[in-house]
C-alpha cells in the first residue's frame, strides 16, 4: 500500500495577487485518510496470504515483511543515498506505519458494496482564533478555547461513479458530522430553520454537509445535490488539511457548501474543466433571496512540478449578496521534500454588512511551504494577508502566521500541534490589543 507523503510547510511573506483558487479533494495537500489511497504495486515475492476465519484472504501483517517500508536511520553513515538531504527524518528513527484499520474491512470485509468510514477529531487551544472574540460566537472554527473539544465525529458512505469510454456509471455520497465544527458546516445560507440549521446543542451540533448523486461517462462527471465547494485550498474535513486552524480567507471569503449541479470534463491528462449552477453560497436544498449563480473554473498541470487551479462564482450568491468571487491556487513541487502553495482570493458583492453604503470587497493572499521529513513526520507553516471592509466598514488588513508539526503515530492516528500569531495594525480597529493574540493549538485525528 502506498503511504501518503508527508510534507511540511513554512510559509513565506505573502505577496498580492487578485485571482484565487479552488480546492477539491484531489487538490488537497494532505489526505490523512489512508483508507482512500490506492494500493501500490506489490514486490515480486511476498509471503502468501493466509486464510481468514471469514473466508477472505488475509494479507500478512507488517511484521511479516522484510522491510515493511520502514526507513532505516543513516545519520552515522553521512546520509548517503537518503531522500532527506538534511538527514532530519532519518534521525527520527524508523517509520513503519503498516496498514490502517478501517470500519468497512472490519464489518464487511468481503463485500463489494459502498465504501464507508469516518474519523474522530479532538482538539485543545488556549485562545480564540480570530476573528472570533467570544466563546462560541461562530466567527472562526476555533471559537471554544480552554477546553478539550470534540471538533468532528464524522461518518460518510459513498459509491464512486466510475464511467468508462462506452458506459455510464452512477454513484452517491452522504456525510454527517457532530461536534463544535458542525454549526459552521451547516447550511447557514438557507432561510432560517431549514435543512440542518436547527440541529444544535449548545456549542455542539449536527450537520449534513454532503448529500449528492453522481454520474460518470467517459471523461465527464456530474454531481447533483448538496456538496462541498471547489473554491479555495483549505477544506472543512480535518483529514484534508495540514493545519488545525484555518486561514481568514477560507472562513470569511469562501463558500463552504453548495446545492446544485456541478460538472467536470477531463479534456486531457493535464487539463480539467469545471462548470455548474448552484443556489447561492452555503445552501442545503434551498435558496436565500433567490440565490442563483455560476460555479466553475479549470485546473491545469502546467508541468510535472506546477499545477494551477482557477475557480469562480458569479451571480446571486444568496446570503452574501450579488457579485463575483474567484480563487487561484498554484501548487509547486520544489523537490522530493519541499512543496510550496500560493493562493489568492478576491470577493466583491453588494452586501453592505456594516451599513456604510459600500459594497463588500475582500482580498486574501496565503502562502504555504512544506518540507517532508519522512512518512511519519512533517513540519509546516502558513503566512496570510487578508483585507476586508466587511468587518468595520473600512478596508482593514489582518495578518496571521502559523507554524506546525504533523506526526503520524500510527496509520490511523495523526497529531497536529501548531502555534499561530494573529495581528492587525489598522487604526479603524479600536482594540488592536484585543485582536492581536497568540494561539497554541493541538488536535488528534483518528480515522476508521
N, C-alpha and C positions, 0 to 999 in steps of 0.2 A: 504494500500500500504506500502510495506516495505521501510523504509527510509535507505538510504545507510549510513553505519557507517563512521563517520569522524575520521580520525586518524591524529596524529601529529607526527612530527618527529624531532629528534635531532640527527644529525649524529655523529658517534664516529670516533676515529682516524683510518685511513684506514690501512688494512694490505694486503700484496700482495698475490694474487693467480693468476694462469695463466688462467684458464678457464673463459668463460663469459656466459651470459645468454640471452635468447630471451624473448621478451615481446610481448604477444598478448593482445587483449582486455580483455580476462578473467584473465590475469596476472597483469593488471594494478592495482596499489594500490588504486587508486581513480577514480571512474567513476562518474562524476558530472551530466551526463545526466539522470535525474531520470526517464525520459520517457522510458528508456531502461530497467528499473528494473522491476522484476516480482512483481505482487501484492501478498501481504501476506494474510494468511487466515483471514477471517473476524470474528469478535466476534459473539457469539451465537445469540445475539439480537442486532439489529441496526435499525435505522429509515428506513421506507420503501422508495424506490426510487420514485421520483416524475416524472410525465410525462413531457417531454420537448416538446417545440413547433415543433421541427423537427421530432417528433415521437419516438425518442430514450429515453430510461430510463435514468434519471439523478440522480446520487448518491448525497446524501446530502452533503453539504459543511462542512468545518472544524467546523463552529460554531454549527452544529447540533449534533456533537459527544460529548459524556460526557467528555472525556479527550483529544481526538484528538491526542493522542501520546505525549502530552506535558509532559515535565519533570518539576515537581514542585521543588522549592527550598527547601533545607533541611539543610541550614547552621546553623540554630538555633536549630536543633534537633540532632546535632552531627553526621549527615550523616549516621545514622544507616540504613543499607539496601540499600544505594545508590550505583550505579555502579561505580562512580568515587570516589575512596578511598581518594583522596585529596580534594574532595568537590569543585574543581575549576569550573567544568562545571555547577554544580547546583547554584553556586553563581552568574553565569552569567544570571540567570533568565530562564524563560520558553522558550522552543524551539518547536514551533508548526509550521511546515513548510506547512502542508496541501498538496494538490495535485498540481503538476506542470501544467502549461498551455502548450499545445502542438499544433503545427500548424495542425497536422493531425486531432486531436479531434475537432478543430475549423472548419476546412474546410470540412472534410468528416467524421463526427462522426459515421455514421452507415456503413461505407464502410469497407469491409474485404480485400481491395486491399493492395498494397505495403505500407510499412511504410516510412515516410519521415519527415524531420525536419532539425535541424541545431543549430547554435549558432553564436553569435557575441562577439568577444573578443577585448577590448580596453586596452591599457596599456601605462604607462609612466616609464622611467628610466633615471637617471641622468648621467650615463656613459656607454660606450660600454662594453658589456660582452665580455671578452677575449675568443678567440684570436683576436677578432675584435679590430682594432685601429682607423679606419676612418669611417665616416658615410657611410652607405650602401656599405660596402666592402664585404658583403656576407660571412664573416668569423665567424659569430655567428648569432643566431636568434635575439638577442638584439643588433642591429648594427645601430639604428637610434635614438640616445639619445636626451634628452632635448626637447621633443615634445610629444603630445598625438598621439599615433599611432593606427590605425585600424590594429590589428595583423591578425585576422582571421574573415572573414564573410563567414560562411561555410553552405553549403546545401548538403544533401545527400538523396538518395532514395534507398530502398533496399527491397528485398524479401528474407527472410532467408529460406534456404532449410532445411526441417525437414523430413528426411527419417526415415521410420520405419523398423522393423525387416524383413518385407516381401515386402516392397515397396520402390521405389525410388522417390525422390523429387528434384526439381530444384529451384534455386534462383539466385540472382544477387545483385550487389551493384555498385553505381556510386557516386562519390564525386566531388564537385567543390568548390574552395576556392579563395577568393580575399583578398588582404591585403599585409602587409610588409613581412609576413611569406611565401608568395606564391613563390617567386623566389628561396627560399631554399627548397621548396617542389616540384618543377618542376622536370621533368626527365632530370636532368643535366648530367646524364651518357650517354645520347644519343649523336650521332653526331650532330653538331650544327644546329639549326633551325628546329628541328623535334619535333613532339607531342606538348607539351605545352611550350617549352623553349623560344618562342618569344612573349609570352603574357605579356609583361612588360609595365609599365607606371611609369617611374622614379623609386623610391624605392618601388613602389607598383607593383602588377602584379596579374595574374590569374594562377591557377594550377588545373590540373585534376589528383589528386594523386591516385585515385582508379577507375577502370572500369573492373569488372570481373564477370564471371558467376560461379555458384556453383552447385555441385551435391552432394546428400547425399543418402546413402543407409546403413541402419543398423548402425554400428559403424564406417563407412567410410565417409569421406567428402573430396571433391576435389575442389580447386579454379583454375580457368583458366582465365588468363588475366593480368591486372595491379593491384597490391595490395601492401599494406604496408608490411614492413619486420616483421618477428617474432624475429629478433635479438635484444637483449637488454632489458632494463627495462623501460626507458622513451620513450614516443611516441610523434608524431607530433601534433595530435589534442589536443587543450588546455584543453578539458574536461577530458583527460586521465592522467593528471599529478598533483601532489601536488604543485610543484613549477612553477613559471612563467619562470624563467631562466632554462637553460639546462646544463647538465654536458659536460665537454670537451670530454669525451669518446663518448657520444652519438652523438655529432655533427661531430667529426673528425674521429672516428674509427669504425663506424657502417653504414650500408646502411640505406636508408630511404624507398625506394620502390624497387619493382622488377617487371619484366614481365616474365611470365612463367606459370608453373603448380606446385601447392603445395597440397599435400595430407596429411590427418591426419587419424590415426586409434586409436580408444579408446579401448585399449586392456583389460582394466578393469576400475573399478570406480576410481582407483588411478594412472593409467599409460596410457599416450597417446604418440604415436609416430608421428613424422613429417618427410616427405621426399618429395623432388621435384627437379625440374630443372628450372633455371632462366637464362636469357640472360645478366648476369653480374649484377652489382650494379646500382641502380638508373636509370633504363631504362624505357621508355614508348613505348612498341610495336616496339622496335628497338634494335640494338646491336652496341657496340663500340669495334672495333678491334676484332670482333668475340667472344665477351663475351659469355661464356657458363660455368655454374657452378652448383654444388650441393648445395642445401639448405635443412637442416633437423636437427633433434635432437629428444629430448624427454622431457617430463615433468612428474614428479612423485610426488605424495602426500605421502611422506615418513611416516608421522604421521599426526594426526589431527592438529598439530601445525607447521609442517615443510613441505614446498614444494620446490622442486629443479627442475630447468629447464636448459637444455643444448641445444644450437643451434649453428650450424657451417655453414660456406660457404667455398667451396673449388673448385679450378679450375681457369678458366679465368674469373676474376671478372670485366672485362671491363676497365673502365677509371682508376681504381686504380691498375691495373696490374694483373699478375698471382700470386696466392698464397692461403693463408688459413687464416680464422679468426674463432674465437669462442667466445661465451658469456656464462657465468654461472651466474644464479641468484638463491639465496637461500632466501626464504621468511619465516620468523619466526613470529608466533603469540605468543607473550610472555605472554599476559594476555588479559582480555577483553578490556583493554585500550592501552597496549603497543604493538607495531608492529615494527619489525626490518627487514631490507632487506640488503643483501650483494651481490654485483655484481662485477665480474671481467671479463675483456675483453682482448683478445690477437689478434693482426693482424700482419701478415708477408707477404709482397708481393715484387715483383721485381721492383716496381715503384721507380725510382730514381728522386724524385721531386726536390732535391737540387743539382743535377749534381755532386754528390760526389763519385759516383761509388758504393754506398752501397744500399742494399735493404732496403725498408721501414719496420720499426718494431715499433708497438705501444703496450703499456701495460697500462691498466687502472684498478683502484680499486675504487669503490664507495660504500659508506655506508649511509643508511637512518635509522632513528629511529623515529617512530611516536607515538604520545600519543593522545588518544581520550578524549576530554572534554565532549562534548555532540553532538547531531545531527547537531548543528549549528556551533560549534567552533572546530578548530584543530590547533595544534602547530606543527611545523616541522623543520627539519634540514637535511643537507647533507654534508658529507666530502668526498673529492675526491683527489686522487693522480693519475696523468696521465703522462706517459713518452713516448716520441716520438722522432725519429730522422728525422721526416718529415718536421720540421719547419726550423731548422738552419743547418741540416746535422750532428748535434751532438745529442747524446741521452740526451735530456733535460727533466727535470722534471717540471711539472706545477701542482699547487695545488689550490683548492678553497674550501671554506666552506660557507655554506648558511643556514640561519635561517629564518623561515617564519611563517605566520599565515594564515589559511583559515577561512573565515567567510561566512556562507551561510545565506544571508539576507532574501531570500525567496526560495521557491522550485525551482525557475528558475535563481536566481542571486547569483553568488559567487564572493567574493573579495579575492585577494591573495597578500597581501603585503609581501615583503621579503627584507633582506639585505644580500649582498654577498661580500666576500673578495677574490680576485684573487692574487696569487703571484708566483714568481719563484726566485730561488737563483742561477741559472746557470750562470757561467761566460761567456758561449758562447752567451748568450743573452746580447748584448751590452747595452741595455736600460732597465734594470730591473725596474728602477723608472718609466719608461713609461709604463711598463707592469703591475706592481703592482697597483691595484686600488680597491676602494670600490664602489659597485653599490647598490643604493637603487632603488627598482622597485615595482610597484603595478599594477595589472590589474583587470579587471572586466569581467566576462563571463556571458552572458545572453543566456540561452538555450530556444529553442522553438520547 
